Amino acid sequence: MREYVSGFASPRIVRTEEIVAHLREMLPNETRHMNPDDIKAELYELEGVLQYHASVDGWTLAAERQLPERLKPRF
């Protein structure tokens, strides 16, 4: 999910339903048992990369594109 989100080419707003559909297509095994609300909750976890726009139920890239510390890979 992180790779998909960080691959946004521009800061355009993308509706949540479009992201959910794309994630189901690109990550079928990971999203098989998730309902749309579960996926939306996962997207909220990426708040350093994404910004949520409630008025359109959509997401855009956050200015800094930084993952929260707790979501960064640990090597």
Secondary structure, DSSP 8 states (H G I E B T S, - for coil): -HHHHHT--S---EEHHHHHHHHHHH-HHHHTT--HHHHHHHHHTTTTTEEEETTTTEEEE-SS----GGGS---
